[in-house]
């Protein structure tokens, strides 16, 4: 059992929780376990703790701690020739700015916490429903929810107003998806209905997993009336969801407050540091070392001066007591010069950098050229600390579906029982291209057909009308094997709620060809087949996941026959076919390769007839797997494997997913910028390669396209070795400069030689081969070959493999990586890369919520990197150079002046000028340059002309120089 830490919401105690036991309507029993109540706290401070905690956090920065030590030194009169306010004023300004920002952010968090904690919920207390604040809700309480209300805590659904205990929820606050999802109460608890007396008497005990952050997984068991019932995610209503299209429902609180999955997922995101950040930290350390060196030189000078001629000039010094020892005098002078020369250490550097980054972030947010009007989606900066890193990206890792392509699926072709449908032929039998003049299939015979759907092969509709049994079975499978929810708003107007565009396209195709999915309940699926309403008993659903890569349903026809229908990836499905399907399988494989060669997404379809005895035996195994607390997923997978074998092949589907607008031009521009693009997709190799050709990532003029498709470690190693030999062989054979290899020094990991190949090469690798290539003994060779290629395409990869590929390049290459995707399967990749970008696409908002930047179209990546990234990087570099130049030019005057004042640690400037130098005189013009500096060769992004800004910066610099000169003259007059 997974262990977890559970925090009591009031007392803050922590203890290990191995499993959770919650009893309904029994607060005394549940209080023994000290489970957290429903109060949430996202704020960091309160009135009493703000000052000490915020100061402690700010002193974590080395520069701030250094200036605190400097302030203490200035309070010692023997070593300080400057007043304490010369340090405390700039330090207080920096602290105040940071504290105000932190306080403002925390005020918003307090306001949000109070608003949520004081929401009202109907809680069953002492046999009647009472209004209670959310923060007073505890595990074991039974809550009533009304339609369109937020779920207060993680609840076990007990009953609802809908038949069979169904309810509908919207999970936008959890995962960004706006499509409705269905949840179903256990039949035994759905009978409780809205009977308050029976609900108050409910005393079931739930034993489940401890609090965790897995939104799509829940494992538990309900013990009630001497029976046990398995629980999974289908019975759970999570905090943050909204009840939709359901009059009311009752639920039992399982997790509350900080233990809810919403709050478990709101932990701190991994902090990403840029190369500029690391450079600044290094520079500050070197500058501090330089300061110490200057102090030592001046201290040695003072000791020599005091030993030789210092006694004649002591009357001019403000010493309360004469120091006779020259060595001790030098020691005091060292600390005095550490104080005087402190301006070389940039106290305002970090604040200035944050201001510049914030300004650059607003420039991206305000950029109209990255605004997508069709969906009213602007570009959004979700992490403000990475802007200059955008200008240094060397590797881009991109998803394909929904990122490069539109993820708007249309049913294009299919193969049924060895015959393909979807192509159009002329009178002579020659295949012709589909154009505007091509006559589509007339679906007017079907009043429920989707008018937007178009298909051009008339032979398919003729096969249906002629009653071809295999064609009927094909579309029957498409109308039954899915997770789509239907809603009939008006007569003849069906609305489908789909969880993926692929399913929507397939169900819509079946609908147009006369197999119309009408409705579903937890126990039935109703389909209108060629005008006849047929209701199937739904016996089991075998879910799709990224490991199984298939989905199955088991239904019982009205005449009592039990059938399993399965759809999934051909590589997975073909392994589970009956041996008698071998000839049909090879023929369908040829069709699949043809479809994939056209860039279409493919699925294979199969079915299996089951006897009642076989099904009953298997169903017992399924129930045992469902009720197991340990390794439930493994047991379920084994049960699914048992039934999903010896299936009969029906055919395959081919869905078109077109490229997004501007993808080809964007990829070409990024390639010219010497940025390497890797595509990581779950699609077939042929589909991915065809898309690669479509967007010109792959071209016929390339020197070589290496394909790695080995099934064993030995095969993969051999294929990588041949690719490497070919690269090095070409580099030796060709002397005209087109191809050469340059070996650089080994990286710190000592694993991979950095090599650069001039020439166009591409690498295509399958998921099963990639699994071997990512192993420790092969990863070096894989990275070495892949990084020498201009384009890399990884096919049939899992979400975990996507993240592993990114981590591998980060590990072996000192390069900035960027990952871009649009779906939940891209989150791990987005979080692994230095910079993560989410596309607001058709697969919800999960990728956006996990990203650092987000926008609506892949083509905006070009402007983000080559305009905003370039400008941010140049501006930041100029800012740093100018910032350190001003500090050094100001401080070295003091160093040089030490040789003219007998190394007596006297200042050449007046104290107020020193006080305000870093905050006012240096910061304003430098900040202006860091924010507004532009390049004439680029299209101006801001409503300023470049010349106007340069004039503005010049005037600020002149003003500073005038102030500096005036201060010097005043200081000289004071000495005179």
PyMOL commands that set and color helices and strands:
alter all, ss='L'
color gray80, all
select helices_A, chain A and resi 27-31+50-58+62-74+85-117+134-136+163-165+172-175+187-190+196-201+233-235+257-259+261-264+275-308+310-316+326-344+349-365+368-370+387-392+458-465+469-480+501-512+570-576+579-597+612-627+632-643+663-672+685-694+713-733+767-773+779-787+799-812+824-832+846-849+860-898+911-921+923-932+946-975
alter helices_A, ss='H'
color red, helices_A
select strands_A, chain A and resi 4-7+14-17+20-23+120-125+128-133+142-146+154-160+166-170+180-184+205-208+220-224+227-231+236-237+242-244+248-255+380-381+393-398+410-416+419-421+424-425+431-432+485-490+493-497+515-520+524-529+532-542+550-556+562-568+601-610+648-656+676-680+704-708+741-746+753-757+761-765+791-794+816-821+835-839+853-855
alter strands_A, ss='S'
color yellow, strands_A
deselect
rebuild
show_as cartoon
